[in-house]
Amino acid sequence: MSIPGIDWPGLAGWMATAVPSVGRPLSAALIAGGRSNLTYVVETAEGRLVLRRPPLGHVLPTAHDMRREWTVISALAATDVPVPGPVAFCADEDVIGAPFYLMRHVDGVAVRGPAQADGTTPPQVRRLSERLAEVLAAIHAIDHRAAGLAGFGRPEGYLARQLDRWNQQWERSNTRDVPEYHGLAARLRERLPARSATALLHGDFRLDNTLVTFGAEPEIAAVVDWEMSTLGDPLADLGLTLGYWHDPGDPDSAVASITGTATRLPGFLGPREFAEHYARVSGADIDDLAFYTALGAFKLAVIAEGIHARFRQGKTVGEGFEAIGDAVPALLARAHRGLDADTWKGRG
């Protein structure tokens, strides 16, 4: 059996020894749509599992950490935050070619656009977007010490380190001249908040990093893709989430390649409504959200540049990568517009 990114004999042998209770593996298939770590469905004699491993090439330092994802879903399994059940972690790269972990399969849909929400009504979509804000607030409300995550990050100086880290990632990934980048990095440095709160962060929270079930009322069955999770300022999580909203000032085709189009569904909360609902549920002060939304767009631009670099190297698996490079200058321009307008003042 030939599966890109998986040594099938290695995986089957390891599962037989490490987790025989889950059943003999029968097949595996790449789940389409992943733009970073690779995700596979593994069919076994006892049911369905999901395997996560890093991308095939151009892996940046500190990125794509399988143990990090494994640690956080294991810690959250007994909390109110919905996550897939952890099964097993493997650090031995010789097994399939990279570290990986297995988790339980969760029924649900990753909603990236209208195709995955066909048949929903605007009130259902509105409730789904409210639930998205509520689940984000629930993540930030986790007592990370009680959950065993006290050493999961260094919240002191988090925002300054974020700028340093993403600047470094940009330098390692950048393949062309993008004039808007350095000016934005300087503006963000000048506006760093003096103080910030501490919470568990997902690091890339958006609708298609959840699995949704549709019934009379839609529900988020699981939050997935925890590779960028850490401890830090919860508003940084909110700002990045808002980076996935449609912005009328963006070239649609360019930014949609990285953000998707789910937020355009009829009934979906607008960015201000979403932020204000999150603030009501969490009690957060969102007065300085312009900084955090600009930081979110900045991060998305760096992530998109990294994906663009892997695409140019032929190191991506899946579809939809060809337009991602065009999203980078558009996201940087969006961040500049947000800082210029600074429309959140007085809204906390």
LINWO-V143217 format. One record per run of one state. SS is the DSSP state (hx for helix, st for strand, lp for the rest). FROM is the first residue (numbers start at 1). LEN is the number of residues. If there is no record, write none. Layout:
ss=SS from=FROM len=LEN
ss=SS from=FROM len=LEN
This chain:
ss=lp from=1 len=2
ss=st from=3 len=1
ss=lp from=4 len=2
ss=st from=6 len=1
ss=lp from=7 len=1
ss=hx from=8 len=11
ss=lp from=19 len=1
ss=hx from=20 len=3
ss=lp from=23 len=2
ss=st from=25 len=6
ss=lp from=31 len=7
ss=st from=38 len=7
ss=lp from=45 len=2
ss=st from=47 len=7
ss=lp from=54 len=12
ss=hx from=66 len=11
ss=lp from=77 len=9
ss=st from=86 len=5
ss=lp from=91 len=2
ss=hx from=93 len=4
ss=lp from=97 len=3
ss=st from=100 len=5
ss=lp from=105 len=4
ss=st from=109 len=1
ss=lp from=110 len=4
ss=hx from=114 len=4
ss=lp from=118 len=4
ss=hx from=122 len=20
ss=lp from=142 len=16
ss=hx from=158 len=16
ss=lp from=174 len=6
ss=hx from=180 len=11
ss=lp from=191 len=8
ss=st from=199 len=3
ss=lp from=202 len=5
ss=hx from=207 len=3
ss=st from=210 len=4
ss=lp from=214 len=5
ss=st from=219 len=5
ss=lp from=224 len=6
ss=st from=230 len=3
ss=lp from=233 len=1
ss=hx from=234 len=9
ss=lp from=243 len=9
ss=hx from=252 len=8
ss=lp from=260 len=2
ss=hx from=262 len=3
ss=lp from=265 len=6
ss=hx from=271 len=12
ss=lp from=283 len=6
ss=hx from=289 len=24
ss=lp from=313 len=11
ss=hx from=324 len=18
ss=lp from=342 len=7
